Amino acid sequence: MSSVPPPPSPQAPSGRRFGATALASTALVSALLGGGTVHLLSSHREAAPHAHATPSPAPETAEKATPRFQCPMHPAIVQDAPGKCPICGMDLVSMTSSPATPGGSTVEGLATVAIDPSRQQLIGLRTAPVMEGKVGGTWRTNGRIAQDETRIRRVHMKVPAFVERVYADFTGKPVRQGEPLFAVYSPELLAAQEEYLLALRTREALSQAGGMTTDGDALVAAARRKLELWDVPQATLERLTRTGESTRTLTLVSPISGVITKKDVVEGARLELGATPYEIVDMSRVWVLADVYESELRHVKVGMPATLQLKAFPHRVFAGKVSFLDPVLDSATRTVKVRLEFPNPDGDLRPEMFGEVVLRGASRDALKIPADAVVPTGTTHVVFVSLGDGHFAPREVRLGESDGKSVEVTSGLKSGDQVVTGANFLVDSESRLRASLSALTSSSSGGAKAAPAPAATPASSGHHGGH
């Protein structure tokens, strides 16, 4: 009778202090984890007054139907009711308003996103239609202009000589076939001239004496042949025959028309046997060396037409053809060297220039989209399809031939679909964030259902203890 239970009022402050501490802790975790824990906190508050009640499936069903609202610029901000973002002040948008991808197709790790028109303009978002057109007819690569190795000539000295005069006096000078290069004095050449003149006089003497003219002809032919083998020009031989007088110096001429690419001679120099005073290249035709990837090699054939465009001549297109395919694949770049031939009558194509080469083959009709609409994921290719009303859904596609500007689509799209071509990487980033956030909120919602049970246990124990 005398022992009266203490009034519950002293415990009330303790309970309030515990509630404030728990509330502060929960708010801190909510700030760190984002929208999922905001939902957990709200569920805990709603469950606390009914700690003694028997749980029923009705609240769970209502929770699933509760809409979620998210900041478009800060996806981590998620609430159960409309409002404004505490960071940027933008209106929160419903997370359940995005329509599903047509056909039920989904891409793992990506989600449909909603972007209002003003934000589309801000990020430069553009779309392009999927349409039918010609594909597979052209393949683009980079090429480097090089000298045609079959059109290079070197001037060699067949006899030792001294340089008396230089006519082609600098590298890069264009010369024509038969044009003087340099004049030399050589005792051997002078002796060979005298032998030729002696053979001419001998043939004439035999002819006047009624002897064997054939012997005289053989002597003349042998002496003339010796001078020809030493690169004495035909004009010099004709002058010798006509005048009957040798000259102290002989002028050597260019064997082809071209450009001097090497000069190693000056006046007064001595040239030994085998010296190479000049190198001349015929630039009327050049090579273009290009690389073709292993996957495109089956399309390239010898004789295939090709075009070349250079930055130096942006409004001109040079026409050529494939002349050779390297039989060995480069293991480092996984490419094959392709050689193309281009006529160069004006000399505008200079060695070591770089340009874009377009190989032109047979084309076919297929669906195609701009190449910049494709977002590679590492193992697959994804595009974002406009669903209307500012919604964009990820779609996995399979690709075919590409010319660098457009790419063939073999599956995943149909004609008339609108795909994102501008800011698609920004859309991809937001889609990944939205998918990650959805996974986080789903896991947080699962934990919120079990949250009221632990809260009810202490209250129930305290009640029985009181009795």
Residue pairs with C-beta under 8 A, 6 or more apart in sequence:
5 466
8 466
26 37
26 40
26 41
26 44
27 41
29 37
30 37
30 38
30 40
30 41
33 440
33 444
34 76
34 77
34 78
34 437
34 440
35 68
35 70
35 76
35 77
35 78
35 79
35 437
35 440
35 441
35 444
36 78
36 440
36 441
36 443
36 444
36 445
37 444
38 78
38 79
38 80
39 68
39 78
39 80
39 441
39 444
39 445
39 448
40 444
40 447
40 448
40 451
42 80
43 63
43 448
43 449
43 451
43 452
44 448
44 451
44 452
44 455
46 59
47 59
47 451
47 452
47 455
47 456
48 452
48 455
50 452
51 452
51 455
51 456
51 459
51 460
52 456
52 459
52 460
52 463
55 452
55 453
60 449
63 445
63 448
63 449
66 80
67 80
67 94
67 95
67 96
68 78
68 79
68 80
68 94
68 95
68 96
68 441
69 78
69 79
69 80
69 81
69 82
69 83
69 92
69 93
69 94
69 95
70 77
70 78
70 79
70 92
70 93
70 94
70 95
70 437
71 77
71 85
71 87
71 88
71 90
71 92
71 93
72 90
72 93
72 114
72 115
72 116
72 119
73 85
73 87
73 88
73 90
74 85
74 87
74 88
75 430
75 433
75 434
75 437
76 437
77 85
77 86
77 87
77 92
78 95
78 437
78 441
79 92
82 91
82 92
83 91
83 92
84 90
84 91
84 92
85 91
85 92
93 114
95 438
95 441
97 114
98 111
98 112
98 113
98 114
98 391
99 112
99 387
99 391
100 112
101 112
101 385
101 387
101 393
101 394
101 395
102 387
102 393
105 395
105 396
106 394
107 382
107 394
107 395
107 396
109 432
109 435
110 382
110 394
110 428
110 431
110 432
110 435
111 394
111 431
111 432
111 434
111 435
111 438
112 387
112 391
112 392
112 393
112 394
112 431
112 434
113 391
113 392
113 427
113 430
113 431
113 434
114 389
114 390
114 391
114 392
115 123
115 125
115 390
115 391
115 392
115 427
115 430
116 390
117 390
120 390
120 423
123 423
123 426
124 422
124 423
125 420
125 422
125 423
125 426
125 427
126 420
126 421
126 422
126 423
127 386
127 418
127 419
127 420
127 421
128 369
128 370
128 373
128 418
128 419
128 421
129 416
129 417
129 418
129 419
130 367
130 368
130 369
130 409
130 413
130 414
130 415
130 416
130 417
130 418
130 419
131 367
131 368
131 415
131 416
132 365
132 366
132 367
132 368
132 415
133 365
133 366
133 368
133 406
134 363
134 364
134 365
135 363
135 364
135 365
135 366
135 368
135 400
135 401
135 403
135 406
135 408
136 299
136 361
136 362
136 363
136 364
136 366
136 400
136 401
136 408
137 360
137 361
137 362
137 363
137 364
137 403
138 358
138 359
138 360
138 361
138 363
138 403
139 292
139 296
139 299
139 300
139 358
139 359
139 361
139 403
140 356
140 357
140 358
140 359
140 403
140 404
141 290
141 291
141 292
141 338
141 356
141 357
141 359
142 290
142 291
142 354
142 355
142 356
142 357
143 288
143 289
143 290
143 308
143 340
143 354
143 355
143 356
143 357
144 288
144 289
144 290
144 352
144 353
144 354
145 286
145 287
145 288
145 342
145 349
145 350
145 351
145 352
145 353
145 354
145 355
146 286
146 287
146 288
146 289
146 351
146 352
147 261
147 281
147 283
147 286
147 287
147 351
148 281
148 282
148 285
148 286
148 287
148 341
149 287
151 256
151 258
151 281
151 282
151 283
151 284
151 285
152 261
152 279
152 280
152 281
152 282
153 255
153 256
153 258
153 279
153 280
153 281
153 282
154 262
154 276
154 278
154 279
154 280
155 181
155 231
155 252
155 254
155 255
155 276
155 277
155 278
155 279
155 280
156 274
156 275
156 276
157 271
157 272
157 273
157 274
157 275
157 276
157 277
158 229
158 230
158 231
158 273
159 186
159 188
159 189
159 230
159 273
160 186
160 188
160 270
160 271
160 272
160 273
161 184
161 185
161 186
161 188
161 189
161 270
161 271
162 184
162 185
162 186
162 268
162 269
162 270
162 271
163 182
163 183
163 184
163 265
163 266
163 267
163 268
163 269
163 270
163 271
163 277
164 182
164 183
164 184
164 185
164 249
164 267
165 182
165 183
165 249
165 267
166 181
166 182
166 265
166 266
166 267
167 179
167 180
167 181
167 182
167 183
167 251
168 175
168 179
168 180
168 181
168 182
168 254
168 260
168 263
168 278
169 263
170 260
170 263
171 260
171 261
171 262
171 263
172 259
172 260
172 261
173 259
173 260
174 257
174 258
174 259
174 260
174 347
175 181
175 254
175 257
175 258
175 259
175 260
175 280
176 254
176 257
177 253
177 254
177 255
177 256
177 257
178 233
178 253
178 254
179 253
179 254
180 251
180 252
180 253
180 254
181 251
181 252
181 253
181 254
181 277
181 278
182 251
182 252
182 265
182 277
183 249
183 250
183 251
183 252
184 249
184 250
184 252
184 271
185 248
185 249
186 250
188 230
189 227
189 230
189 232
189 250
190 246
190 248
192 223
192 226
192 227
192 230
192 232
193 227
193 240
193 246
193 247
194 246
195 223
195 226
196 220
196 223
196 224
196 226
196 227
196 237
196 240
197 240
197 244
197 245
197 246
198 223
199 216
199 219
199 220
199 222
199 223
199 224
200 220
200 241
200 244
201 244
202 216
202 219
203 213
203 216
203 217
203 219
203 220
204 216
205 216
206 212
206 213
206 215
206 216
207 213
207 216
224 237
227 236
227 237
228 234
228 237
231 252
232 250
233 251
233 252
233 253
236 247
236 250
236 251
240 246
254 278
254 280
255 280
256 280
256 282
257 282
257 284
258 280
258 281
258 282
258 283
258 284
259 280
259 281
259 283
259 347
260 278
260 279
260 280
261 279
261 280
261 281
262 276
262 278
262 279
263 277
263 278
264 275
264 276
264 277
264 278
265 271
265 277
265 278
271 277
283 344
283 347
283 349
284 343
284 344
284 345
285 341
285 342
285 343
285 344
286 341
286 342
286 344
286 349
286 351
287 323
287 339
287 340
287 341
287 342
288 306
288 308
288 320
288 339
288 340
288 341
288 342
288 355
288 357
289 337
289 338
289 339
289 340
290 337
290 338
290 339
290 340
290 357
291 330
291 333
291 335
291 336
291 337
291 338
292 300
292 335
292 336
292 338
292 359
293 334
293 335
294 329
294 334
294 335
294 336
297 325
297 336
299 359
299 361
300 322
300 325
300 336
300 338
300 359
301 322
301 361
302 322
302 323
302 324
302 325
303 321
303 322
304 321
304 322
304 359
304 360
304 361
305 319
305 320
305 321
305 360
306 319
306 320
306 321
306 322
306 340
306 357
306 358
306 359
306 360
307 317
307 318
307 319
307 320
307 357
307 358
307 360
308 317
308 318
308 319
308 320
308 340
308 342
308 349
308 355
308 356
308 357
308 358
309 316
309 317
309 318
309 355
309 356
309 358
310 316
310 318
310 349
310 353
310 354
310 355
311 354
311 355
312 348
312 353
313 348
316 348
318 342
318 349
319 342
320 340
320 341
320 342
320 343
321 340
321 341
322 338
322 339
322 340
322 359
323 339
323 340
323 341
324 338
324 339
325 336
325 337
325 338
325 339
326 336
326 337
326 338
326 339
328 336
329 335
329 336
330 336
330 337
340 357
342 349
366 400
366 401
366 408
366 409
366 410
367 408
367 409
367 410
367 413
367 414
367 415
368 406
368 407
368 408
368 409
369 383
369 406
369 407
369 409
369 413
369 419
370 405
370 406
370 407
370 419
370 421
371 402
371 404
371 405
371 406
371 407
372 421
372 422
372 424
373 383
373 419
373 420
373 421
373 424
374 381
374 382
374 383
374 397
374 399
374 407
375 381
375 382
375 383
375 384
375 424
375 425
375 428
376 382
380 396
381 396
381 397
381 398
381 399
382 394
382 395
382 396
382 397
382 428
383 394
383 395
383 397
383 412
383 413
383 419
383 420
383 424
384 392
384 393
384 394
384 395
384 419
384 420
384 424
384 427
384 428
384 431
385 392
385 393
385 394
385 395
385 413
385 417
385 418
385 419
385 420
386 392
386 417
386 418
386 419
386 420
387 393
392 420
392 427
392 431
394 428
394 431
395 412
395 413
396 412
397 409
397 411
397 412
397 413
398 409
398 410
398 411
398 412
399 407
399 408
399 409
399 410
400 407
400 408
400 409
400 410
401 407
401 408
402 408
413 419
420 427
